[in-house]
Amino acid sequence: MNDIKEQLRIFNEERDWDQFHSPENLAKSVAIEAGELLECFQWNNDFDQRAVSDEIADVMMYCIMLADKIDINLEQEILRKLEENKQKYPVEKCKGSSKKYNELD
């Protein structure tokens, strides 16, 4: 993750784009790119693997840049959130179910 963050920093510094990368603008960009990812599946289940891969990469890059900008350790927070989700969705209650945690028996 650190190598990717550094490469993104260099890429943006070379282009003087950091001036445009406020947390708000980066969050907007995540949503915009996520919308473009959805477009790949808009009308049917057939999709272009390369287009989907490109859009996932765009979403992830903006998420990494946003986390970096506001000093969030992504690896640490992903692992923390996964542990939280394990508590909300214990295997014995949710296996095979799409119910939200507050609807589980």
Backbone bond lengths (Angstrom), bond angles and torsions (degrees), N, CA, C in turn:
res aa  C-N    CA-C-N  psi(-1)  N-CA   C-N-CA  omega(-1)  CA-C   N-CA-C  phi
1 M - - - 1.459 - - 1.534 110.25 -
2 N 1.326 116.71 -39.86 1.468 119.09 -178.73 1.519 112.08 -63.05
3 D 1.333 116.62 -37.35 1.465 120.36 178.47 1.530 110.48 -64.69
4 I 1.318 116.77 -42.03 1.471 120.42 178.85 1.525 109.92 -64.65
5 K 1.347 117.28 -45.27 1.466 120.08 178.16 1.521 110.90 -57.56
6 E 1.309 116.58 -43.89 1.465 120.29 -179.07 1.531 110.88 -65.00
7 Q 1.319 117.43 -42.45 1.464 120.21 178.23 1.528 111.53 -63.64
8 L 1.317 117.11 -38.56 1.467 120.47 176.84 1.526 110.80 -66.18
9 R 1.329 117.13 -40.95 1.466 120.45 177.52 1.521 110.71 -60.21
10 I 1.314 116.61 -47.67 1.469 121.10 -179.61 1.522 110.41 -61.49
11 F 1.317 117.03 -47.24 1.460 122.24 179.33 1.530 110.50 -54.13
12 N 1.325 116.48 -47.67 1.468 121.39 -177.75 1.525 112.39 -72.47
13 E 1.327 117.51 -38.04 1.463 120.70 177.98 1.526 111.21 -63.48
14 E 1.329 116.62 -41.88 1.465 120.65 179.86 1.524 111.69 -60.50
15 R 1.294 116.71 -29.12 1.469 121.79 -177.34 1.525 112.60 -101.26
16 D 1.315 117.43 -0.67 1.464 123.78 -177.30 1.524 110.78 55.53
17 W 1.332 116.18 45.15 1.463 121.50 -178.07 1.522 113.47 -96.41
18 D 1.332 117.82 -10.69 1.460 119.00 -178.43 1.526 111.59 -57.99
19 Q 1.313 116.80 -29.14 1.467 120.84 178.99 1.528 112.25 -60.00
20 F 1.306 117.74 -22.53 1.462 122.32 -179.27 1.532 112.24 -96.16
21 H 1.320 116.83 -7.80 1.462 121.42 -170.82 1.521 112.98 -98.28
22 S 1.309 116.29 59.18 1.463 119.72 171.41 1.531 106.90 -71.32
23 P 1.325 117.39 158.31 1.471 118.19 176.51 1.528 112.30 -54.05
24 E 1.323 116.87 -41.42 1.471 120.12 179.45 1.527 111.48 -61.48
25 N 1.321 117.33 -45.73 1.469 120.17 -179.79 1.523 111.65 -65.80
26 L 1.322 117.00 -37.68 1.464 119.66 178.30 1.525 110.49 -67.11
27 A 1.329 117.48 -40.38 1.470 120.40 177.55 1.532 110.46 -63.30
28 K 1.314 116.55 -41.30 1.471 120.16 176.61 1.523 110.07 -60.66
29 S 1.319 116.03 -41.53 1.467 120.20 -178.92 1.524 111.40 -65.09
30 V 1.335 117.39 -36.27 1.467 120.30 175.54 1.523 109.11 -59.02
31 A 1.332 116.70 -47.61 1.465 121.01 -178.14 1.530 111.64 -64.81
32 I 1.308 116.07 -41.21 1.471 120.35 179.44 1.518 110.88 -62.87
33 E 1.328 115.94 -46.99 1.469 119.61 -179.78 1.528 111.17 -67.30
34 A 1.334 117.67 -34.51 1.467 120.32 175.92 1.528 110.00 -63.69
35 G 1.328 116.52 -37.30 1.468 120.27 175.49 1.513 111.54 -62.70
36 E 1.332 116.46 -39.86 1.466 120.20 177.73 1.530 110.80 -66.44
37 L 1.323 116.47 -34.10 1.464 120.10 174.68 1.524 110.25 -63.48
38 L 1.318 117.21 -43.94 1.465 120.78 177.54 1.525 111.98 -60.14
39 E 1.323 116.39 -36.50 1.463 119.88 179.22 1.521 112.03 -57.74
40 C 1.311 117.11 -30.54 1.466 120.90 -179.85 1.528 111.82 -61.86
41 F 1.328 117.06 -21.87 1.463 122.35 -177.66 1.525 112.65 -115.54
42 Q 1.325 117.26 12.11 1.465 121.53 -168.27 1.519 114.75 -58.50
43 W 1.305 119.40 -46.54 1.460 119.21 -168.98 1.513 114.78 -109.23
44 N 1.312 118.15 -13.30 1.462 119.34 178.28 1.522 109.93 -163.83
45 N 1.317 115.22 179.01 1.456 120.09 -178.74 1.522 113.10 -84.76
46 D 1.322 116.63 -9.82 1.456 119.67 175.50 1.519 108.32 -76.54
47 F 1.304 116.76 137.28 1.452 118.91 179.51 1.519 110.21 -145.65
48 D 1.293 113.83 157.60 1.461 122.00 178.05 1.528 107.58 -88.03
49 Q 1.316 116.37 110.82 1.463 122.11 -176.46 1.525 111.80 -54.47
50 R 1.325 116.80 -41.79 1.466 120.50 -178.62 1.530 111.09 -66.81
51 A 1.330 117.21 -42.16 1.462 120.61 179.32 1.529 110.48 -63.81
52 V 1.320 117.28 -42.62 1.463 121.33 178.54 1.528 109.72 -63.52
53 S 1.314 116.47 -44.78 1.463 121.13 178.48 1.527 111.46 -59.26
54 D 1.326 116.57 -43.73 1.470 120.97 178.59 1.525 111.39 -61.12
55 E 1.322 116.99 -44.02 1.468 120.35 -177.67 1.525 111.54 -70.39
56 I 1.329 117.25 -38.27 1.465 119.79 175.58 1.531 109.45 -61.57
57 A 1.324 116.63 -43.11 1.469 120.20 178.65 1.528 110.57 -61.48
58 D 1.330 117.50 -42.00 1.468 120.23 178.73 1.533 111.36 -62.10
59 V 1.333 116.31 -45.38 1.468 120.12 178.83 1.526 109.79 -59.59
60 M 1.322 116.08 -47.50 1.463 120.35 -177.76 1.531 111.35 -64.12
61 M 1.320 117.72 -40.65 1.463 119.37 179.99 1.524 111.16 -62.40
62 Y 1.320 116.97 -43.63 1.465 119.15 178.38 1.525 111.32 -66.40
63 C 1.326 118.27 -37.70 1.466 120.83 176.56 1.529 110.57 -62.99
64 I 1.308 116.93 -43.00 1.468 120.87 179.10 1.515 110.38 -64.63
65 M 1.328 117.56 -43.46 1.463 120.32 179.31 1.526 111.35 -64.18
66 L 1.333 117.36 -39.86 1.458 120.62 178.69 1.531 110.64 -64.91
67 A 1.313 116.57 -46.78 1.461 120.01 178.90 1.522 110.85 -60.30
68 D 1.311 116.34 -41.68 1.461 121.00 178.72 1.529 110.57 -63.99
69 K 1.306 116.73 -42.92 1.465 122.50 -178.15 1.532 111.35 -61.43
70 I 1.338 117.23 -39.58 1.468 119.59 -176.48 1.535 112.10 -104.50
71 D 1.327 114.60 17.69 1.466 122.17 171.72 1.526 113.16 60.39
72 I 1.321 115.53 51.48 1.461 121.76 173.83 1.523 107.67 -107.64
73 N 1.314 115.82 129.97 1.460 121.89 175.74 1.531 107.01 -82.74
74 L 1.319 116.25 100.43 1.466 120.44 -173.76 1.521 112.87 -60.21
75 E 1.305 117.37 -45.92 1.467 119.33 -178.68 1.532 110.26 -59.17
76 Q 1.303 116.38 -47.28 1.460 121.41 179.41 1.526 111.38 -61.89
77 E 1.314 117.49 -44.66 1.466 120.92 -177.24 1.519 112.64 -71.30
78 I 1.323 117.39 -34.60 1.465 119.71 176.55 1.524 109.68 -65.12
79 L 1.316 117.33 -43.95 1.463 120.47 178.72 1.525 111.23 -65.85
80 R 1.341 117.52 -39.31 1.462 120.83 177.13 1.524 110.54 -62.16
81 K 1.328 116.55 -45.74 1.466 121.06 -178.51 1.528 110.90 -66.92
82 L 1.318 117.20 -35.94 1.462 120.16 176.52 1.526 110.57 -61.94
83 E 1.317 117.06 -42.73 1.468 120.43 177.04 1.526 110.75 -62.65
84 E 1.327 116.80 -41.98 1.465 120.70 177.17 1.525 110.43 -60.56
85 N 1.323 116.46 -43.29 1.471 120.21 179.85 1.525 111.74 -66.28
86 K 1.327 117.62 -33.25 1.464 120.15 176.28 1.525 110.61 -61.50
87 Q 1.319 116.68 -36.53 1.462 120.86 178.23 1.533 111.15 -71.56
88 K 1.323 116.58 -40.35 1.467 120.95 -179.26 1.524 111.91 -71.51
89 Y 1.324 115.79 -31.29 1.462 121.45 -175.05 1.529 110.91 -125.16
90 P 1.325 117.78 70.13 1.468 119.05 178.64 1.530 110.37 -64.82
91 V 1.311 115.67 140.79 1.464 121.72 -175.45 1.521 111.32 -52.42
92 E 1.319 116.33 -44.76 1.467 119.65 -175.00 1.530 113.03 -64.81
93 K 1.322 117.95 -18.98 1.466 120.55 179.63 1.523 113.37 -102.12
94 C 1.298 117.76 -25.29 1.463 117.52 -170.37 1.531 115.18 -119.76
95 K 1.298 118.39 -3.81 1.467 119.63 -177.15 1.520 110.48 -56.14
96 G 1.320 115.72 123.61 1.459 121.98 179.03 1.514 114.62 78.93
97 S 1.331 117.69 4.81 1.462 121.34 -177.55 1.532 110.04 -112.86
98 S 1.311 115.67 144.82 1.469 120.31 176.25 1.521 111.29 -103.22
99 K 1.321 117.10 11.11 1.471 120.52 -179.33 1.521 110.36 -68.02
100 K 1.326 114.80 148.74 1.439 120.96 175.62 1.543 108.71 -71.79
101 Y 1.319 116.57 154.16 1.464 121.58 -174.62 1.524 114.11 -51.82
102 N 1.334 117.41 -35.51 1.471 119.70 -177.81 1.535 112.35 -80.61
103 E 1.326 117.29 -0.92 1.460 121.42 177.75 1.538 112.19 -108.34
104 L 1.330 116.34 -0.88 1.460 119.53 -178.79 1.528 109.90 -74.81
105 D 1.331 115.75 145.74 1.480 120.34 -179.71 1.501 110.79 -73.02
